[in-house]
């Protein structure tokens, strides 16, 4: 790939922020020289966190032999044109690994608008359950925000990449001093199951185009729910998923869009395309909390439908690797598929034999999301 001087300058400027110089550029990657302002980091918490000496990244992989943190700094505005602007930092297993957790801390990174992921390699023995593929930049399973395409079902971006991001510069969400939980007994619940987008996406909802099909759209329809006598909503998956997963390769369903959301990319990030007006993951997180706060204020419980028995990563003949499979298929995918009644002790209960639901009783759970 040819790089002009403008691209070179962008890369140099981005790298200087974390004390890294370019030795030379070749074939779609950056070879780094003189790394400064970084430390081994810490193993916990998993995911990305702000610590005293910088931004810490930590990811579990028991069977990986090579892990590299990939960063895209704010200069690169399009997630679909990353090949020349991605910084890769190889993690040293002797310095950046504690047990099965790989970690690194980087000083002077911006507190927001940084995209990140991982390249991970290891055994190529599919027969033993290993599906490592270093050509793929993987989404952190612990990412609280995931950036991808901004508008639901945008066919022009059906091959859009997904990467983690973070927001440490904003104040915590304000739940208000008078915020109260409904605490309705389960025997008294009148539950309305809904898909957030489908609930208000049709023009018959009477909502402005910018909020139809969004978390904010649900807020506008709370009076309608109360008129029906509803005191609980059960939301089909509101975690990040790829609605265009069926259109990435020829197949009998390649004309379809996944609107239900039962093929999760990340279990900790809100579905970013449920934000109003294509607002992206940070707005999605805030607007989700606004929705929950408004529903609880109207004495309506919120139940999340969570599906652990499969993700978006398809099957062995046609893998669509974005996260779990490429990080440690043998451990992570096995764990997802083997979910059992151990979750019941944590406030979960069966909806169908392969679904779990959680009644949200404490807003602290939302504050684990940015």
N, C-alpha and C positions, 0 to 999 in steps of 0.2 A: 504494500500500500504506500503511495507517495504522500509525503507530508510537506506542506508548504511552510513558509516561515511564520505565518500567522498561527498555525496550529502549534508549531514548536514553542512560540512565545507563550501561548496559553498554557501549555504543559509546564513550562519552566516556572511561570508565575504560580500555578497551582501547587507544584511540588515545593517551591520555596517556603510556602506557608507551613509545611511540616518538616522543613529542614532537609530536604532531599534534593540532590542534584542529578541531572540527566547525564549519563556517560555517553549514550548514543541511542538512537531510535531505530527500530528495525521491525519489519514485517508485521505491523499491527500491535506491537507491544512496546513497553518502555523498559530499558535496562537501567537500573538505578545505581548510583554511586554516592557514598558518603551520607549515611542515614543518621540524622540527629533527632533530638527532641522526642525520643520514644523510649519506653521502658518495657520490661517483660509483661507488665500488667498483672491482673489478678483473675482467678478462676471464677469468682462469683461476685455479683449476680451474672447469670447467663444473659446473653444478648448484649446490647450496647448501654452503657451507663456513664454518667458524668461523675468523675471522681476529682479529688483535690488537684491532682497533677495532670488532668487532661480528660480524654474520652477513652473509656475502656471497652474493648470488644472481647467477648468470650463465647466459645461455641464448643459443644460436645461432639466428639467423634472418636469412638473406641478403636476403630480399625483403620483410620486414615494414617498414611505415612507422610503425606505432604499437605500442608494447609497454607494458603495465601489469602490475606485480607485484601479485598479490592475496593478502592475508593474512587468516587467521582465527586469532585468539588463543585461549588456553585457555578463556576464559569460555564459548565456544560449544561445547557438548559433542556436539551432533548434527551430523554432516556433511550431513544431509538438510534442515536448516533454516538455510541459510547466507545467504539472500538479503539479510537486513537487517543482518548482522553481519560483512560482508566489507569489509576495508580495501583500497582500490585506490590504488596509487602509480604515476603515469605516469612513464615513463622518458624523459628528454630525450635525443634522438639526438645532441646536441652535447656532452653531458656524460656520458651513461651508455651510450656505445657505443664499442667499439674494433673496427675492422674490421667483421665480421658478428656480433659478440657484444655483446649488451645486458647491462648489469650495474648493480648497486646494492648498497651496504653499509648496513645499518641497525644502529645501536647499541641496546643495552638490550632486545633481543628475548629472550624466554625461550629456554633451551637445549634445550627439548623441547616437545612437544604443540602446536606451531604448524603449522597447515595452510597450504599455499601452492600457487599456480598462476599462470597468466598469461592475460591477454586480449591477443590479438594481431590486428592488422588490417593490410591491405595491398590490393593489387589484387584486384578482384572478377572478373577475367577467367579463367573456368574453362577457356576454350579454350586458354589458355597454361599451364594446370596450376596455377593459384593457387586455393586453397580456403579463404581466410581467412574467419573468422566471429567477429566480436568479441563475439557474444552468449554464447560458450562459454568457460568457464574451463578452461584446458588443463593437463594433467599435464606436468611437467618430465621430458623423456626421461632426464635424469641424476639424477632423484630416487632415492635409495637405499632409501627407504621410501615406500610408497603406502598411504594410508588409504582404505577403502571400506566396504562391508558387512562385518560381522565373521564371519558364519556362512555356510558354503558352501551355495549354492542357496536362500537365504532369499527366497522369492517375495514376501514383504511388502515387501522392499527392492530389488525388481528394477530400479528406476530410480535406484538409489543413485549418487551422484556419486563420483568418484575424484579425490583431491588428493595432492600430495606432502607429506611431513613429514620431520622429522629428529630425531635424538637425540644431543646433544652432552654430556649430563650424566653418562652412564654410563661406567664403565671399559671399556677394550677387552676383547674376549673372551679368556679365558685358555685358550690351547691346551696349556699344561703344558710343563714342562721336558723331559719324556721323550717328547713327541709325535713320532711317526715316520710317514713316508709308506710305503705298501706297496711302490711301485716294482716292480710285477709286469710282466714283459715282455709285450708285446701278444700274442705268439703263445701265451702260456700263460693268457690270460684266459678265464674261464668266466662269461659275462655273463648276468645276469638283468635283463630290461627290466621296469620297473614304473612305475605311476602311484602317486605317494605316497599320495593319498587312497584310491584303490581297493584298495591293498594290504592295508589293515587296517580299512576302514570297515565291513565286514560284521560282524555280531555273532559270527560263527563265529571271528573272530580271538581272542575271549576277552579282549579288552582293555576297560579302563574306558571309558565313553562319552566322557569328556573328552579322551582321547588317540587314540581311533579316528580314522583318516583324517588323522593329523598326522605331522609330522616325528618327534615323540617315539614315535609308534606304530611307525615303522620300526625305531627302536632296540630296542624290545621284541622284535622278530622277528629280530634278528641270529642267535640260536642256530638258528632255522629255516633261514636262508640257509646257515649253515655246514654244517648237516646235509645240505643238498642238494649241497654241494661248490661253492658259488658263491664266486668271489673278486672279482667286480665287479658293481656294479649300475648300470644305465643308467636314469636318471630322466627320464620324460617331463617336459615343461616345468614348471619350478618358479619361473618368473617370473610377476609379477602379470598375471592375465588376468580377464576378466569371464565367468564361467560362465553368466550369464543373458543374454548378448548376443543370442541368438536370440529372446528373449521381449520385446524392446523395440518391436517393430512386428509387425503381422499378416503371417505368411508360412507356407509349408507345414511349417516346422520349429519353429514357435513354442511347441511343447509340450516341446521338448528342452532338456537342460542340457549344456553343453560341459564334459565331465569330463576330456578329454585335455589341454587347455591350449594348443592350437596357434593361438591368436589373441591374441598378446601385447599388453598395454597398455604395459608398461615392461620393458626388458631388464636393468635393474640392480636391481630390487626383488624380493625374495622374494615368492612367493605368500602373501599375508597370511592367507588362510583355511585354510592348512595349519598354522597355529599351534594349539596345544592350547586347548580351552575358549574359543574365540572371543577369543584373547588379543591379536589385532591385529598390526600390522606390526613393532613393536619386538620382541615376543616371537617372532614368526615368524623374524626375523633371527637371534636368539640360538639358537632351537631348531634351525634349519637347521644352524648351526655345531656344535651338540652332536651332531646326527645324523652329520655328516661325520666329526667327531672319533671318535665311537664306531665307525663303520664302518672307518675307517682303523686304529683300534686293534685291530680284529678281522682286519686284513690284507685288507680288502675295498676295492677301488678304487671311486671314484665318478665316473661319466661323466654329463655333462649333455647332454640333447638340446635343441639350440637351433635355432629356425626363423626365418630372416630373410626369406623370400620373401613373407610377408604378416603383417599385424597384425590387431587387432580392428576396424579402422576401415572394414571392408566395402568396397563398391564405389561408383562415382560416382552411380548412381541412388538408392542407399540408404545414404548415408554415416553412419557412427556416429563422429563426430569426438571424440576424447578427447585427442590429443596431436600426433603427427607431422603429420597432414594440416593441422591448423590453425596449426602453428608455421611450417612452410615445406614445403608438399606437393611442390613442384617439386624441392627438394633432398633432403629427408629420406626421403620415400617412394620417390623414384627411387633413392636409395642403397640402401635396404633391398631393393628388387626386383632390383638389379643386383649383389648380392653374388657374388663369383667366387672363384677358387682363391687369391686373395691371402691369404685367411684361413688357408690351410694352413701358411704360414710361422709362424703364431702358435700352432700346436699344435692346429689344428682339422682335422677330416677328414670326408668325406662319410659320412652314414649312409644316407640315400636321396638321390636327385638334388637334393632341395630342403631337406635337413636338414643341419645341422652338429652335430658332437659335440665335446666337450672333456673329456679326462681331467684331473681335478684333481690336480695334482702339487705344488702349493705353497700352503700355507694363507695366504700373503700375498694371494692373489687374493680370499679371503674377507674380509680386513681392509679391502678397498676398500669392502665392505659394512659398515654399522655393526653 
